[in-house]
Amino acid sequence: MADHDEPHDEPNDEPGGEPHDEPHDQPDEDDDELDDELDDDFDLSGVAPAGAFYEAPEGYRSGFASFVGRPNAGKSTLTNALVGQKIVITSSKPQTTRNVVRGIVHRDDAQLILVDTPGLHRPRTLLGERLNDLVRTTWAEVDVVAVCFPANEKIGPGDRFLVTELAKVRRTVRIAVATKTDLVTPEQLAHHLMDIAALGEETKTEWAEIVPVSAVAGDQVDLLADLLVKLLPEGPPLYPDGDLTDAPEEALAADLIREAALEGVRDELPHSIAVVVEEMGLREGRPDDKPLLDIVANLYVERDSQKGIMIGHKGSRLRAVGTAARQQIEALLGTPVYLDLQVKIAKDWQRDPRQLRKLGF
């Protein structure tokens, strides 16, 4: 569909005009004025039991499990593998996840709600501090915490910091997950599993289970689900059958745009990228069998130089980001998408409490 193949910036103001494709590359006077209408933080206490939807069999279990780990430990990939659909963005860049997103696994004997969190790290900005607070709050609210240790990387100070912090949460059950096992030999994996056990002894952390998995290869993903379910309390389902996430579609779209923007940029730029979906809705006047979803989104960076990087030569990079994001959103929602994507500046937003609040952090 030609009318939604590429991102564009501003609609043509002429009556009946179509949006144009030239990305916006001039500074806006209100670049740092962000939308106040943002989604509320996720709160596990606000989930109402869904037992009214159907009667659960005897022994049915339901509850929350959270994957944690240092940045880029494979948490989001594992969440997507268990849910069976991509609901959480993944990237080779650290600190990809910034929100708590819940994925829902439906089984005959249980409903497992997976809470994907940002990676815990030593914060260098106000944003980093708030992300860490979000992680710690989640730990105290879930039934099980699964700590991810990538098998292709040695256990280091970041892992010790995380497990030491987790040890302060007394009542939550902990398991250890060796991720990315497809990237190592059996001998390397055996050493890695011993290192995980040793870390537990060193930090006085009792692992309920230690399990190796590969989300990419699908190795032992079902076993991990079985182990997590056994650690959940008995109870009715918390979400209707068929729901795969409770994240709003706007939040999912924003995450997919940000994922597309993260690829192929300089190492320092990913942490400066934020995305807000300003408008999202089906275009009026379209035939029922040819729907088109209009999405208006702003991609925020912190400096003029970053804006130039994101737009690219004559808008080439912004168009590539928009095309990749649109294809992912269409695959997720099952509807053709017209994406209106702009790049704006929110100066030093990671360190500005007002900007962070308006961006939802």
N, C-alpha and C positions, 0 to 999 in steps of 0.2 A: 504494500500500500504506500503509494508515493507520499501521502500526506502525513506519514509518521515515521519515515525512514531515518530522519536525522534530528538531533536536538536543535532547537532554535532559541533565540533570546527574547525578543520582544515582539508582540503582535503588531501587525500593520494597523495604524490608526484610521486608515481610510475605510469608509463604509463597505462592508462585504469583503474586506481584504483578508488574505490568507497570511498566517504567520510566515516570517522569513527565516532563512537558515543561517544568516551571518551571525556568529557569536558576538556577544557584547564585549568590547574590550576597552571601553572608556570608563573612568572612575565615576561612580554614582555619588551624589551628594549625601545620600542617606545609606551608604554601604554598611554602616555599623548599626543601623536600625533594624532589629530582627523581629520576627513575628512572635507575639506574646501567646498565641493560641497553640500550645504544644501539649502532647500527651502527658498524663500524670505518670509518676514513677510506678513501676510494678510493685505490688504489695501482696505477699502471699496470704496475709490475713483476710484479704478481700475476696477470696475464692469461695463461692457458695457450693455446697455439695450438689451434685447432679443426680442424686439417687432417684429423683422423681422421674427421670427419663426412662429408666427401666430398673427392675429389681435385680440386684447383684446376687450371684450365687453364693452359697455358704463358703466361707474362707476367702472371699474376694479381698484383694489388697489394693490400696491406693495411697499415693503419697508423692513426696518431692525428693529428687536427687539432684545434686549440683556437681558439675564437673569444674574443677579448679586446677590451677597450675600456673607456672610462669608463662609469660606471653609466648604465643606460637607453639604451645605444647600439644596441639591437636584436639582441643576441647570442642570447638565448633564443628569440625569435621565428624567427630564422634557423635555429637548430638544429631546432626543431619542423618548419619547412617542408621541410628536407632529409630528415629522418627520415620525414615523412609522417604523423606523429601527435604529439599533444601529450604530451611527456614532461618538459618543463621549464616551470616557471611563468613567466608574464609579468605585468607590471604597469606602470602609469605611474609608480610609486614607484621611486626609485633603490635600489640594493643589494637587489634582490629575490632574486637568486640567492645562496645562502650555502654550497652544497655543490658539489663536483665531480660532475656527472652526465654519464654517457656515453650518447650516442645512436648507434645503429648503422644505417648505410646499406648495404643489400645491393644489389650490382650483379652483372651477369654477369662483368664484368672485374675487380671489386675489392670490397673491404669497407672502408668508410670509417667510422672510429669518431670521432665528434665529442665533444669534451670541453668542456662548458659550465662556465665558471668564474664566480666573483663578479667584479664590476667592480673594477679597481684604482683606488684613491683614496688621498688623504692621510689616514691613520688618525687618529681622535680618541679611540678607545677600544681596550681590549685585544682586543675582538672584531675591530675594524678591522685591527689589526696581524696577527692570525691569518689573516684572510681574505686579506690581501696576501701573507703567506707561502705560503698555499695556491696562489695564482695563480702566484707565481714558481717554485714547485716544479713545477707543471704545465708551464710554459714549457720547462723543461729536459728534460722527459720525452717530449714529443710530437714528431712529425716535421715538422709545419707549424703555424705560428701565423698566424692570420688576424686582423688588427687592424681593428675595425669603427669607421667614422667616419660618424655619421648626417648625411645630406646636408642636412637641414633645420636644422643647427646649425653655426656657424662653428667651425673648428679653434681650440682655445684652450689655456690652460696645462695643463689636465688631459690633453689628448692628447699634448702635448709631454713631460709627466712620464712618461706611460705608454711612449711610444716610446723615450725616453731610457733608461728602465729595461730595456726589451726589448732594446735594443742591447747590453746587458751579457751577454746569452745568445748566445754566438757561433755555435754550430753549428746552431741551429734555423732552418729556412727561414721567411721572412716574406712574407706577401702583405697587401695593403691592400684592404679592402672598403668601398665607399661604400654604406651602408644607407639605407633609407627613401627611395629615389629617387622613389617615387610622390608624395611631399610637396613636390617642387620642380619648377621649370621646366627644360627642357633647358639653357638658358643658365646658370641657377644651378648645375646639376649639373656643367657644364663647368668653371666656376670652382672648384667644390669638388674636382674631380679634380686640377686644377692645384695647388691648395693641398696636397693629399695628397702629390703628387710633390715639392713644395717642402719639405714637412716631412721627407721622406725624405732629401733632400740636406742639410738643416740639421742633422739628427741622425746623418748618415753611415749611414743605414739603406738597404740595397738591397732594394727591393721586387721579388720574383720576378714578381708580377702586381699590377695595380691594376684592380679590377672593380667596376662599379656593379650593385647588385641591389635588388629590392624583395621582401621575403619575403611581405608582405601581398598584393601584386598578382601574385606569382609570376614577376616579370620577372628573367630571367637566373639563376634559382636553379639550373637544370640546368647552365648554363655554369660556375657556381662549383663545383659538384660535380665536373665534368670537370677543371677546373684543379687542384683539390685532389688528385684521384686521381693525376694525372700527377706530382705531387710526392711520392707515397708510395713506399716501397721495395717491391720484389717479395717476395711471401711468401704463405703459406697464410692462409685466413680465421682470425680469432681468436675468433669466436663462432659458434654454430650458426645455420643459416639460419632466419629467422623471428624471432629475438630483436631487439627494437627498443631495448632498454636493459638495462644490468646493474644498475640501481638496484633495491633491494628494494621490493616493493609497499608496505611500511610507509613507506618514505622518500617514495615518490611520493604516497601519501595525505597525509602530513604537509605536503608542499609545496603540494598543492592546497588544503588547509585554510588554510594561511598565505596563499595567494594570495587566497582569498575574504575573509580577515580584513583584508588590506591595502587593499581598495577602500573608499573613502568615509570614511577616518579622517583625523585631523589629521596634518600633515606630520611632526611629531616622533614620532608613535606607531609607524609601521612598523618603525623600527629597534629598538623595544623588544619586538617580537613574536617569540616562538619557539613551535614546536609539536612535541610529542612524542607519537607513537602508542604507547600503553601496551599495548594488546591488539588483536589483529586475527585473525579466524578465522570460518569458516562456522558458522552456528548449527546445533547438533545437533538431530536430530529433524525436520528439514524434508524434504519430498519432493524427490527428485532434480531434478524439473522446476521447482521453486520454491525455489531456494537463496536464502539471505539472509546477507550478510556483515556481521558485527558488528564495529564499530570503536570503541574507547575511546581518546579523545585528550584531552590537556591543552594548552590554549593559555596560554602564560606571558607576562605583562607585568611591568613593574618596580615599579609603584606602585598604590596603592588607586584613585587618580583614573583611571588608565588602565584598571583593571578595570571601573570604572563605565561608561566610554566603550564598552568592548568589549561589555559585556552589554546596554547600552541601556535605554530605558524599559520596565520590566516584561519585560525579556528580549528585546525586539523585534530588536535588532541581532544578538544571539547566534543567534537563530532564523534570521535571514536569512543569516548566515555559514554556519551548519550546512546549510541547504537548498542554497545555492549550491555548497558544497564537496561535499555528497553527490551532487549531480547530475553534477559533474565526475568524481568517483571512479567512479560507475556507468558513465559514458561510457568511461572509460579501461579499467576492468577487465571490463566487460560483465556485471556482477552487481548485483542490487539490494543496497542498503547501508542498514544502521541505524547512525546515527552518534550516539555518546554523547560530547558535547563539553562540557568544563568550562573555566572561566577561573580561573587561579591566579596567585599573585604569587611571583616570584623576584627579590627586591630587588636592583636594580643589577646584574643578571646579566651585562651587557655588559662590566663592569669587574672581575668577580670570577672569578679563575682556576678556583676550584672549581666554580662554577656553569657556566662555559663548558665545562669538561671533561665535566660531567654532561649538558650539552645537546649534546655531540658536536663541540664546536669546539676 
